[in-house]
Amino acid sequence: MPGPGQPLPTGDRRVHGDQRRPGDHNLRPADNFYAAYVEPPGGPDRHLVSYLKRIYKHRWIALTAFAVIFLYVAIVTFTATPIYEGRVQLLVESANPNVVNFKEVVQQDNYNYDFYPTQYAILKSRALARRTIEALSLWDSPDFGGGEGEARRSTETGAAPSSETARQSGAIDAFLGNLTVVPVRNSRLVDVRFASPNPQLAATVPNTLAKQFIAQNLDYRFLSSKEASDWLSEQLAVERKKLEASEQALQNYREKGDAVALEDRQNIVVQRLADLNAAYTQARTERFEKEALYSQLRGLQNDRAALDTFPAILSNTFIQQLKSQLADLQRQKAQMAERLGDKHPDMIKLNSAIENTEAKLQGELGKVVQSVRNEFLSAQSKENSLSAELEAQKAGALALNRKGIAYGVLRRDTESNKQIYEALLQRAKETGISGELKASNIRVVDEAEVPRSPVRPNKPRNLLIGLIGGLVAGVGLAFFMDYIDNRLKNPDEVKQHLGVSFLGLVPALHDADTKSAQPLVAEKVPHHFAEAIRRVRTAVQFSTAAEGCRTVLVTSTQPTEGKTLIAANLAMSLAQSGQRVLLIDADMRKPRQHELLNMTQAPGLSNLLSGGAKANDAIRKTAWSNFWMMPSGPNPPNPAELLGSARFQNLLTTLGEHFEWVVLDSPPVMAVTDASVIAHLTTGVVFVVGNEQVNRHVARNAVEQLWASKATILGAVLNRVDVQRNPYYYANYYKHEYTGYYGEEKSA
């Protein structure tokens, strides 16, 4: 370091970035020493402990939600009016008892699947509820909104059963609201339950309802039988007159048309017609066969070879004998023709015999043809005869049918009227008997007993529900609050969302933790705070292994994240390790380093860059060894232009010849562009993240902006972590036992 009044040398134009490896400006966290700290693909470890940490962090919200829900359920449970429930069990058969083998007026189908749902609906009907209330005189009961007798008086004055007053409607609604119909699964049983604060009433109502249900069912059957019986009596009188009139008309027709034995005659004619039709069909078939045979024979008369194969000729023995004789004679002629001439007497005699045989053969063939023709003509004649007889029989049958049409109409009308009358008469007698039968398909299996204990509220169950509901609500609310909270809260989130290495965690300091005006590691600060700064220092040292001076830029996403304090303590901690350190307050918009170190603001960096001061005037020795500081100087109108100038670049190069570390405190990245302007000139950037202060998306944009300026981000520091309030949440990174260990180490 030059002596007082001597300017810093400016001849060396090497920028500090030249000391890095080629391509360092494009490094990402995965390329540097702390690549192992970057979160692996797939996000943070979703172990059960991580979920417990989230719940613990929002424990007060979760406990409040749990307490509110559980206390509400407990208060409602212990202040609710006890409700008793009576139960009557009914057996509903799909058919009535088989006392007599009569069909009922109201027929129930055993395979009708809507029968039982209908019965359950009737049990919940307003009509049955009204009957039960009237039977028990509950219109004026306070449980059903009574008290003035209005409903009872309206009933006594003869109001229409279907009409309901407002008070009656309310009473019925209250009655049905406490009534429950529960079918017993896979059986014909049904439970009818009634809830009431009065245990006696809870047993009386379902028993009375069951009796009224049975009575209503019998009344319905009796009314249906009576209506059916009256209708049948009226119809019997009408059908009796119709039957008498039809029988009289049938008798008159018989007398006038001599139709006494018309049915028998019709049977004979029909049978004769069927026989003739069968005979005619057979004769017609025979004629077809004979005609086909005759036609075939006529076609073969001129073809002697084909005629010999005709079945009738082949079956004729005499013709076959003549053909054999003719063949023998022709064979003899052939033998004698070799020895004798045509004029020889034997040859003449043999020729005469051959001619006679052929004449006989032709005569016999003609007889066969004539025989076939005669059979065809006979079949044709028989067919014609049967056809004429069949037509005559059809004419007779048609005449008889015309005569029996009117008779059949009268007879069928009479039989129909007779059947209807007999059926109505039988049904009327059965209806009269079944109407007097009091058998029911509904029986009471178990009557309701007076309940000994209430069914509601079920205190153990309600408290268990409140406990479980409170736990679910509390845990769910804790996870919901953690989900909607997009601030960076722990190192895992810093590594996951920002994609940078994690350099360390700096705990928050409370008023009772430090006695100094400023929490600096060289002053009296808690051991755990000083050790956290040293941990950050060590991480920075290992992540910047370049030779010569190393420049570190300390910045953040937005103001108030504690970057100024981190920069000062990092520089001070590096100085404590025996290295020459210069802290530069590059935040020329809102400088605070001079206040933190109790120095004047000017002259400083702005004076030096604008040419208003020399380096020796701007750089000041602090009260701590190896530690120098350059304040910001007066606030210039153009800080970004000054920081981006060649003068500032040359300044960093010159400072590298006199200091081993240069720590720059710059403005926040998202507030102004100052940090992005100078970030690529430094060895690396320490990115400060205020715990639970910055939106993760905004912080990610800030990191990407630094990457875009070709800066090397060494890692992030999670600052102001309240480890006292949430010790379990940060247990992986800090525990209270560490504080005691730091104290023991110092005393030792």
VEXGU-942889 format. One line per 5 residues: number of its first residue (from 1); for each residue x, y, z of C-alpha. Coordinates in steps of 0.1 Angstrom, whole numbers, always signed. Example, Ala and Ser with C-alpha at 12.3 -4.5 7.8 and 13.67 -1.06 7.14 Angstrom:
<nodes>
1 = +123/-45/+78 ~ +137/-11/+71
</nodes>
This chain:
<nodes>
1 = +0/+0/+0 ~ +15/+34/-10 ~ +22/+59/+17 ~ +1/+89/+25 ~ -3/+113/-3
6 = +10/+89/-30 ~ -16/+79/-57 ~ -22/+44/-65 ~ -5/+31/-96 ~ -27/+30/-127
11 = -3/+17/-153 ~ -15/-19/-150 ~ -46/-22/-171 ~ -53/-59/-162 ~ -89/-63/-152
16 = -95/-87/-124 ~ -115/-109/-146 ~ -83/-118/-164 ~ -73/-139/-134 ~ -101/-163/-139
21 = -102/-194/-160 ~ -114/-190/-195 ~ -152/-191/-196 ~ -157/-183/-159 ~ -181/-156/-168
26 = -206/-182/-181 ~ -203/-205/-152 ~ -235/-217/-135 ~ -237/-231/-99 ~ -233/-266/-112
31 = -199/-257/-126 ~ -182/-244/-95 ~ -170/-259/-62 ~ -204/-260/-46 ~ -221/-280/-73
36 = -228/-307/-47 ~ -250/-282/-28 ~ -274/-276/-57 ~ -307/-294/-53 ~ -308/-326/-74
41 = -335/-329/-101 ~ -370/-337/-87 ~ -371/-310/-60 ~ -363/-312/-23 ~ -366/-344/-3
46 = -402/-351/+5 ~ -395/-369/+37 ~ -420/-369/+65 ~ -397/-347/+85 ~ -400/-320/+58
51 = -437/-320/+62 ~ -434/-319/+100 ~ -412/-288/+96 ~ -438/-270/+75 ~ -465/-278/+101
56 = -442/-267/+129 ~ -434/-234/+111 ~ -471/-226/+110 ~ -479/-242/+143 ~ -497/-213/+158
61 = -521/-211/+128 ~ -526/-248/+130 ~ -531/-248/+167 ~ -556/-219/+165 ~ -576/-237/+138
66 = -575/-269/+158 ~ -586/-252/+190 ~ -615/-233/+174 ~ -629/-264/+157 ~ -625/-287/+187
71 = -639/-262/+212 ~ -668/-254/+189 ~ -676/-291/+186 ~ -672/-296/+223 ~ -694/-267/+232
76 = -721/-278/+208 ~ -719/-314/+221 ~ -722/-305/+258 ~ -748/-278/+254 ~ -771/-298/+229
81 = -804/-311/+241 ~ -804/-349/+246 ~ -824/-367/+219 ~ -840/-401/+225 ~ -849/-425/+197
86 = -876/-452/+197 ~ -877/-480/+171 ~ -904/-503/+159 ~ -897/-530/+134 ~ -923/-540/+108
91 = -925/-570/+85 ~ -940/-560/+51 ~ -950/-590/+30 ~ -955/-586/-7 ~ -987/-607/-5
96 = -1016/-611/+20 ~ -1021/-644/+40 ~ -1037/-670/+17 ~ -1069/-675/+37 ~ -1092/-680/+6
101 = -1082/-686/-29 ~ -1097/-654/-42 ~ -1082/-627/-63 ~ -1081/-595/-44 ~ -1093/-562/-58
106 = -1059/-546/-51 ~ -1035/-572/-67 ~ -999/-571/-56 ~ -972/-584/-79 ~ -945/-603/-61
111 = -921/-593/-89 ~ -929/-556/-87 ~ -897/-540/-76 ~ -913/-507/-67 ~ -936/-523/-41
116 = -912/-519/-11 ~ -901/-483/-20 ~ -938/-474/-23 ~ -944/-488/+12 ~ -915/-468/+26
121 = -928/-437/+10 ~ -962/-442/+25 ~ -946/-446/+60 ~ -931/-411/+54 ~ -963/-396/+39
126 = -981/-366/+53 ~ -1014/-384/+54 ~ -1000/-411/+78 ~ -983/-385/+98 ~ -1016/-366/+102
131 = -1034/-398/+113 ~ -1007/-405/+139 ~ -1007/-369/+152 ~ -1045/-370/+155 ~ -1044/-404/+172
136 = -1020/-391/+198 ~ -1035/-356/+200 ~ -1001/-340/+193 ~ -1014/-309/+175 ~ -1008/-287/+206
141 = -976/-304/+217 ~ -947/-278/+221 ~ -924/-303/+203 ~ -944/-297/+171 ~ -950/-259/+175
146 = -984/-261/+192 ~ -996/-243/+223 ~ -1028/-225/+213 ~ -1050/-254/+202 ~ -1054/-239/+167
151 = -1046/-272/+149 ~ -1069/-292/+171 ~ -1098/-268/+167 ~ -1095/-267/+129 ~ -1098/-305/+130
156 = -1128/-305/+152 ~ -1146/-278/+131 ~ -1147/-303/+102 ~ -1120/-288/+79 ~ -1113/-308/+48
161 = -1088/-336/+55 ~ -1067/-326/+26 ~ -1064/-290/+37 ~ -1037/-279/+62 ~ -1035/-248/+82
166 = -1001/-232/+86 ~ -998/-246/+122 ~ -1008/-280/+110 ~ -983/-279/+82 ~ -956/-269/+106
171 = -965/-297/+130 ~ -965/-323/+102 ~ -931/-310/+90 ~ -916/-312/+125 ~ -931/-347/+129
176 = -916/-360/+96 ~ -883/-343/+103 ~ -879/-365/+134 ~ -891/-397/+116 ~ -867/-420/+99
181 = -876/-451/+79 ~ -847/-475/+75 ~ -851/-507/+54 ~ -832/-537/+68 ~ -808/-548/+40
186 = -817/-581/+22 ~ -849/-586/+41 ~ -886/-577/+42 ~ -881/-558/+75 ~ -881/-521/+80
191 = -872/-500/+110 ~ -893/-470/+118 ~ -875/-446/+142 ~ -887/-414/+159 ~ -864/-390/+177
196 = -876/-367/+205 ~ -863/-351/+236 ~ -891/-369/+255 ~ -882/-407/+258 ~ -918/-417/+264
201 = -929/-399/+233 ~ -900/-414/+213 ~ -914/-449/+220 ~ -951/-440/+217 ~ -950/-423/+183
206 = -934/-452/+163 ~ -958/-478/+179 ~ -988/-456/+170 ~ -975/-449/+135 ~ -972/-487/+129
211 = -1008/-493/+141 ~ -1020/-464/+119 ~ -1001/-478/+89 ~ -1017/-512/+93 ~ -1051/-496/+98
216 = -1047/-473/+68 ~ -1037/-503/+47 ~ -1069/-522/+57 ~ -1090/-492/+51 ~ -1076/-488/+17
221 = -1083/-524/+9 ~ -1118/-522/+23 ~ -1126/-491/+4 ~ -1113/-505/-28 ~ -1133/-537/-23
226 = -1165/-517/-16 ~ -1160/-496/-47 ~ -1154/-527/-68 ~ -1184/-545/-54 ~ -1207/-515/-62
231 = -1194/-513/-97 ~ -1197/-551/-102 ~ -1234/-550/-91 ~ -1242/-523/-117 ~ -1224/-542/-145
236 = -1241/-575/-136 ~ -1275/-559/-143 ~ -1264/-546/-176 ~ -1247/-578/-187 ~ -1277/-599/-176
241 = -1299/-579/-201 ~ -1274/-583/-229 ~ -1272/-621/-223 ~ -1309/-626/-224 ~ -1313/-605/-256
246 = -1285/-625/-274 ~ -1300/-659/-264 ~ -1334/-649/-276 ~ -1320/-637/-310 ~ -1301/-670/-314
251 = -1332/-691/-307 ~ -1353/-671/-332 ~ -1327/-676/-360 ~ -1327/-714/-354 ~ -1364/-715/-357
256 = -1366/-695/-389 ~ -1336/-709/-407 ~ -1339/-746/-397 ~ -1304/-743/-384 ~ -1307/-769/-356
261 = -1280/-793/-369 ~ -1260/-767/-388 ~ -1228/-774/-369 ~ -1229/-812/-378 ~ -1236/-805/-415
266 = -1208/-781/-417 ~ -1185/-807/-402 ~ -1195/-833/-428 ~ -1192/-809/-458 ~ -1158/-798/-446
271 = -1146/-834/-442 ~ -1159/-843/-477 ~ -1142/-813/-492 ~ -1109/-823/-476 ~ -1111/-858/-489
276 = -1119/-847/-525 ~ -1091/-822/-524 ~ -1067/-849/-514 ~ -1079/-873/-541 ~ -1078/-845/-567
281 = -1042/-837/-557 ~ -1032/-874/-560 ~ -1049/-877/-595 ~ -1032/-846/-607 ~ -999/-859/-596
286 = -1004/-892/-614 ~ -1015/-873/-645 ~ -983/-853/-644 ~ -962/-885/-641 ~ -981/-903/-670
291 = -979/-872/-692 ~ -942/-869/-687 ~ -936/-906/-695 ~ -957/-904/-726 ~ -940/-873/-738
296 = -906/-889/-733 ~ -916/-921/-752 ~ -929/-900/-782 ~ -897/-882/-784 ~ -877/-915/-786
301 = -898/-933/-813 ~ -875/-924/-842 ~ -843/-932/-822 ~ -841/-970/-820 ~ -810/-970/-797
306 = -825/-946/-772 ~ -859/-964/-774 ~ -843/-996/-763 ~ -832/-979/-730 ~ -868/-968/-721
311 = -878/-984/-688 ~ -911/-998/-701 ~ -893/-1016/-730 ~ -865/-1028/-708 ~ -890/-1043/-684
316 = -910/-1061/-713 ~ -898/-1098/-715 ~ -913/-1106/-749 ~ -896/-1076/-765 ~ -863/-1086/-750
321 = -867/-1122/-764 ~ -875/-1108/-799 ~ -844/-1086/-797 ~ -823/-1117/-788 ~ -838/-1138/-817
326 = -831/-1110/-841 ~ -795/-1107/-829 ~ -790/-1145/-834 ~ -805/-1144/-869 ~ -783/-1115/-879
331 = -752/-1133/-866 ~ -762/-1165/-886 ~ -766/-1143/-917 ~ -732/-1129/-913 ~ -716/-1164/-910
336 = -735/-1178/-940 ~ -728/-1147/-961 ~ -691/-1157/-962 ~ -700/-1191/-979 ~ -733/-1185/-997
341 = -745/-1158/-1020 ~ -776/-1137/-1017 ~ -796/-1160/-1041 ~ -790/-1191/-1021 ~ -822/-1206/-1007
346 = -808/-1207/-972 ~ -799/-1171/-974 ~ -834/-1162/-987 ~ -850/-1182/-959 ~ -828/-1165/-932
351 = -836/-1130/-946 ~ -873/-1138/-944 ~ -870/-1149/-908 ~ -851/-1117/-899 ~ -879/-1096/-915
356 = -906/-1114/-896 ~ -888/-1110/-863 ~ -883/-1072/-869 ~ -920/-1069/-878 ~ -930/-1085/-846
361 = -905/-1063/-826 ~ -920/-1031/-842 ~ -955/-1044/-834 ~ -946/-1049/-797 ~ -929/-1015/-795
366 = -961/-999/-808 ~ -982/-1018/-782 ~ -959/-1004/-755 ~ -963/-968/-768 ~ -1001/-972/-770
371 = -1002/-986/-735 ~ -983/-956/-721 ~ -1007/-933/-740 ~ -1037/-951/-727 ~ -1025/-947/-691
376 = -1019/-910/-696 ~ -1054/-905/-710 ~ -1069/-925/-681 ~ -1051/-903/-655 ~ -1062/-872/-674
381 = -1098/-883/-674 ~ -1097/-892/-637 ~ -1082/-857/-629 ~ -1110/-840/-648 ~ -1136/-860/-630
386 = -1123/-852/-595 ~ -1118/-816/-604 ~ -1155/-813/-614 ~ -1166/-830/-582 ~ -1143/-808/-561
391 = -1158/-776/-576 ~ -1193/-789/-569 ~ -1183/-797/-533 ~ -1168/-762/-529 ~ -1200/-746/-541
396 = -1220/-765/-516 ~ -1197/-756/-488 ~ -1198/-720/-497 ~ -1236/-720/-497 ~ -1236/-737/-463
401 = -1211/-712/-449 ~ -1232/-683/-461 ~ -1261/-698/-443 ~ -1240/-703/-411 ~ -1225/-668/-409
406 = -1254/-652/-393 ~ -1259/-682/-370 ~ -1222/-681/-359 ~ -1224/-644/-352 ~ -1254/-648/-330
411 = -1239/-679/-313 ~ -1206/-662/-305 ~ -1223/-631/-292 ~ -1244/-653/-269 ~ -1213/-672/-256
416 = -1194/-640/-251 ~ -1222/-624/-231 ~ -1225/-655/-211 ~ -1188/-657/-202 ~ -1188/-620/-192
421 = -1218/-624/-170 ~ -1205/-655/-153 ~ -1171/-639/-147 ~ -1187/-608/-132 ~ -1210/-629/-111
426 = -1181/-649/-97 ~ -1160/-618/-91 ~ -1188/-600/-74 ~ -1192/-629/-49 ~ -1154/-631/-43
431 = -1152/-593/-38 ~ -1180/-594/-12 ~ -1162/-621/+8 ~ -1127/-607/+5 ~ -1140/-572/+16
436 = -1150/-587/+49 ~ -1115/-603/+53 ~ -1093/-584/+78 ~ -1060/-601/+69 ~ -1030/-577/+65
441 = -996/-582/+49 ~ -980/-559/+76 ~ -970/-571/+110 ~ -952/-556/+140 ~ -921/-577/+148
446 = -907/-556/+176 ~ -925/-528/+194 ~ -907/-497/+204 ~ -894/-496/+240 ~ -888/-465/+260
451 = -851/-456/+253 ~ -828/-455/+284 ~ -801/-434/+269 ~ -800/-406/+243 ~ -787/-413/+208
456 = -777/-376/+203 ~ -753/-361/+211 ~ -729/-389/+210 ~ -702/-372/+230 ~ -673/-396/+224
461 = -679/-397/+187 ~ -685/-360/+184 ~ -653/-352/+204 ~ -634/-377/+182 ~ -648/-360/+151
466 = -639/-326/+165 ~ -604/-339/+173 ~ -599/-354/+139 ~ -615/-324/+121 ~ -595/-299/+141
471 = -563/-318/+133 ~ -572/-321/+96 ~ -582/-284/+94 ~ -551/-273/+113 ~ -527/-294/+93
476 = -545/-284/+60 ~ -544/-248/+69 ~ -507/-250/+78 ~ -499/-266/+44 ~ -522/-241/+26
481 = -504/-212/+42 ~ -470/-228/+33 ~ -483/-233/-2 ~ -495/-198/-9 ~ -464/-184/+8
486 = -440/-180/-22 ~ -412/-163/-2 ~ -379/-180/+2 ~ -378/-195/+37 ~ -351/-221/+39
491 = -319/-232/+21 ~ -336/-260/+2 ~ -359/-235/-14 ~ -330/-212/-22 ~ -312/-240/-39
496 = -343/-253/-57 ~ -358/-221/-70 ~ -327/-200/-76 ~ -304/-228/-89 ~ -274/-215/-70
501 = -251/-229/-43 ~ -260/-223/-6 ~ -231/-205/+12 ~ -246/-203/+46 ~ -274/-193/+70
506 = -271/-161/+91 ~ -294/-161/+121 ~ -315/-130/+130 ~ -303/-110/+161 ~ -328/-98/+186
511 = -322/-68/+209 ~ -311/-90/+238 ~ -285/-108/+216 ~ -260/-80/+212 ~ -249/-51/+233
516 = -231/-32/+205 ~ -247/-5/+183 ~ -240/-26/+151 ~ -239/-64/+149 ~ -203/-67/+136
521 = -182/-98/+141 ~ -154/-77/+155 ~ -177/-64/+182 ~ -196/-82/+209 ~ -221/-103/+190
526 = -235/-138/+198 ~ -212/-166/+191 ~ -237/-183/+168 ~ -239/-152/+146 ~ -201/-148/+144
531 = -198/-185/+135 ~ -224/-182/+108 ~ -204/-153/+92 ~ -173/-174/+94 ~ -191/-203/+77
536 = -200/-179/+49 ~ -164/-167/+48 ~ -151/-202/+44 ~ -176/-210/+17 ~ -166/-179/-2
541 = -129/-187/+2 ~ -133/-222/-12 ~ -156/-211/-41 ~ -131/-185/-52 ~ -98/-204/-56
546 = -83/-180/-81 ~ -48/-166/-75 ~ -42/-129/-66 ~ -68/-105/-54 ~ -104/-117/-54
551 = -132/-93/-57 ~ -166/-102/-43 ~ -198/-84/-50 ~ -225/-86/-23 ~ -260/-78/-35
556 = -296/-88/-31 ~ -330/-89/-49 ~ -345/-59/-31 ~ -337/-35/-3 ~ -339/-44/+34
561 = -326/-79/+29 ~ -294/-72/+49 ~ -268/-72/+21 ~ -250/-42/+37 ~ -245/-60/+70
566 = -235/-92/+53 ~ -209/-73/+31 ~ -194/-56/+62 ~ -192/-87/+83 ~ -179/-108/+54
571 = -151/-83/+48 ~ -144/-80/+86 ~ -143/-118/+89 ~ -118/-121/+60 ~ -97/-95/+77
576 = -97/-115/+109 ~ -82/-144/+90 ~ -51/-123/+84 ~ -58/-112/+48 ~ -57/-76/+36
581 = -94/-66/+28 ~ -110/-36/+13 ~ -147/-29/+17 ~ -161/-6/-10 ~ -196/+9/-6
586 = -207/+8/-42 ~ -243/+16/-33 ~ -240/+53/-43 ~ -278/+57/-41 ~ -285/+48/-5
591 = -251/+42/+11 ~ -249/+28/+47 ~ -215/+14/+52 ~ -201/+46/+65 ~ -228/+47/+92
596 = -222/+10/+100 ~ -185/+16/+105 ~ -188/+51/+120 ~ -170/+70/+92 ~ -177/+100/+71
601 = -194/+95/+37 ~ -169/+117/+17 ~ -145/+116/+1 ~ -154/+82/-14 ~ -160/+62/-45
606 = -180/+88/-63 ~ -153/+114/-58 ~ -127/+90/-70 ~ -146/+80/-101 ~ -155/+116/-110
611 = -119/+127/-105 ~ -126/+148/-74 ~ -103/+129/-51 ~ -73/+105/-50 ~ -74/+69/-40
616 = -54/+76/-8 ~ -81/+101/+3 ~ -110/+77/-5 ~ -95/+46/+11 ~ -95/+47/+49
621 = -80/+24/+75 ~ -105/+11/+100 ~ -100/+4/+137 ~ -95/-32/+129 ~ -63/-47/+116
626 = -61/-57/+79 ~ -94/-40/+72 ~ -98/-9/+50 ~ -130/+8/+38 ~ -139/+30/+9
631 = -172/+49/+15 ~ -196/+58/-13 ~ -189/+95/-13 ~ -216/+121/-22 ~ -246/+107/-41
636 = -239/+113/-78 ~ -266/+119/-104 ~ -253/+90/-126 ~ -240/+61/-104 ~ -246/+35/-131
641 = -225/+54/-156 ~ -197/+58/-131 ~ -197/+21/-122 ~ -197/+11/-158 ~ -168/+34/-168
646 = -133/+23/-176 ~ -120/+43/-146 ~ -139/+19/-123 ~ -125/-11/-141 ~ -90/+3/-138
651 = -96/+10/-101 ~ -104/-27/-94 ~ -73/-37/-113 ~ -52/-13/-93 ~ -67/-23/-60
656 = -59/-59/-68 ~ -22/-51/-65 ~ -26/-39/-29 ~ -54/-61/-14 ~ -61/-98/-12
661 = -98/-93/-10 ~ -121/-65/-23 ~ -157/-67/-11 ~ -182/-45/-29 ~ -216/-36/-14
666 = -238/-28/-44 ~ -275/-18/-47 ~ -302/-45/-51 ~ -305/-61/-85 ~ -341/-55/-92
671 = -341/-19/-79 ~ -314/-5/-102 ~ -289/-18/-128 ~ -258/-10/-108 ~ -252/-46/-96
676 = -256/-60/-131 ~ -232/-34/-145 ~ -202/-43/-122 ~ -210/-80/-115 ~ -190/-93/-144
681 = -159/-74/-133 ~ -157/-93/-100 ~ -145/-127/-92 ~ -179/-137/-80 ~ -212/-126/-65
686 = -226/-133/-31 ~ -264/-132/-34 ~ -281/-123/-1 ~ -317/-135/+4 ~ -337/-121/+33
691 = -355/-149/+50 ~ -393/-147/+44 ~ -388/-113/+27 ~ -385/-119/-10 ~ -408/-136/-36
696 = -390/-166/-51 ~ -400/-156/-86 ~ -386/-121/-82 ~ -354/-135/-67 ~ -351/-159/-96
701 = -354/-130/-120 ~ -327/-112/-102 ~ -304/-142/-104 ~ -311/-146/-142 ~ -304/-109/-146
706 = -269/-115/-130 ~ -263/-145/-153 ~ -273/-124/-183 ~ -246/-99/-173 ~ -220/-128/-174
711 = -215/-128/-137 ~ -203/-157/-117 ~ -226/-163/-87 ~ -207/-179/-59 ~ -239/-187/-40
716 = -266/-174/-18 ~ -267/-165/+19 ~ -300/-169/+37 ~ -301/-139/+61 ~ -321/-130/+91
721 = -333/-165/+99 ~ -352/-165/+132 ~ -338/-198/+145 ~ -352/-190/+180 ~ -388/-188/+169
726 = -386/-218/+145 ~ -357/-240/+158 ~ -372/-272/+145 ~ -378/-258/+111 ~ -341/-251/+106
731 = -328/-281/+126 ~ -309/-294/+96 ~ -288/-262/+94 ~ -287/-249/+130 ~ -294/-262/+165
736 = -293/-245/+199 ~ -266/-270/+210 ~ -242/-252/+186 ~ -243/-220/+208 ~ -231/-238/+238
741 = -203/-254/+218 ~ -192/-220/+205 ~ -190/-207/+240 ~ -170/-237/+252 ~ -146/-233/+224
746 = -140/-197/+232 ~ -135/-203/+269 ~ -111/-231/+262
</nodes>
